[in-house]
Amino acid sequence: MAAVTAAAVSLPSSSSSPAAAKAKASASASPSSPCGHLQFPRRHGGPRAVRLRVQVSTTETAEAEPVKKLEKVSKKQEEGLVTNKYKPKEPYVGRCLLNTRITGDQAPGETWHMVFSTEGEVPYREGQSIGVIADGEDKNGKPHKLRLYSIASSALGDFGDSKTVSLCVKRLVYTNDQGEVVKGVCSNFLCDLKPGAEVKITGPVGKEMLMPKDPNATIIMLATGTGIAPFRSFLWKMFFEEHEDYKYTGLAWLFLGVPTSDTLLYKEELEKMKEMAPDNFRLDFAVSREQTNAAGEKMYIQTRMAEYKEELWELLKKDNTYVYMCGLKGMEKGIDDIMLDLAAKDGINWLDYKKQLKKSEQWNVEVY
């Protein structure tokens, strides 16, 4: 059983490192043929070589048992995970319960938070995604293709009854090379939904962004814009809910990068969490058009992280540190640039180290 304990936050109306592989000492001495040379002493004079034929019998060797491949045990919360319950040809039809803009009037673009009814029929997990199929048909007269969105609510949902799912969606509008205004089909369909309207849902899908099993894990979350969605789901479970089988006692550290302060998504919620759990939650914003670092450079997410680079590197050397990245694709390279020199000081190749982190499920990326 679980319960939402502090979910009454109003939405705005406008040990050893996985890279340090242990050395394996191996010594083997096996004859390459059944013949060998043995030295025997002579009674008179020096030693002489005597060729002996050594017969090696293999007829009595016990038959080797087949090697059983050990199944990898995931460090993430995968038990009972449901995927692809609903497919495009047979989607779940939910209803819009709430749709509100969560960016200010001066924001470059609109982002909306929306809640759909599921009646418990879409059993998702924190970190998964759902697909949405917009109403209508494409230019060829076929149904629109689904668009995947990271789920922005915990498994209990915003209302705490496990009967809803929430999304965080930015309205896509841009001008193409011909000077025409183009509107993203699915994002505009979602942002324009009115309460009571039907919405076709597929999924849930995804395992990459699932939370760690370890309730004492250090979880570093790196988000740009609507990439905050899966981390909102994490943080609600950690700080706004009570679970009999889960109580978070580790360190959650969120870096959120946005262009302006009017685009700081869920700011009130995040600050409330920090107030509730100051020892377990750290929060850093990077507002690129309004903030600069000491060198006068624009404050992107990697710029903000660079201010804590030594501390972050020390955390990344621990077995129970997990990094999750969601948002714009370019930010991963910026983080690589920070870590390359830090790792080199310890004699570690960062790119190789990152591969080991990925292999051990400690480096998780969903970018677009």
Secondary structure, DSSP 4 states (H G I P E B T S, - for coil): -EEESS---PPP-----TTSPPP--------SSSEEEEEE--SSSS-EEEEEEPP---TTPPPPPPPPPPPPPPSBS-TT----SBBTTB-EEEEEEEEEE-S-TTSSS-EEEEEEE-TT-S---TT-EEEEE-SSB-TTSSBPPPEEEEB-S-TTTTTTSS-EEEEEEE--EEE-TTS-EEE-HHHHHHHT--TT-EEEEEEEE-STTPPBS-TT-EEEEEEEGGGGHHHHHHHIIIIIEEETTB---SEEEEEEEESSGGG-TTHHHHHHHHHH-TTTEEEEEEETTT-B-TTS-B--HHHHHHTTHHHHHHHHTSTTEEEEEEE-TTHHHHHHHHHHHHHHHTT--HHHHHHHHHHTT-EEEEE-
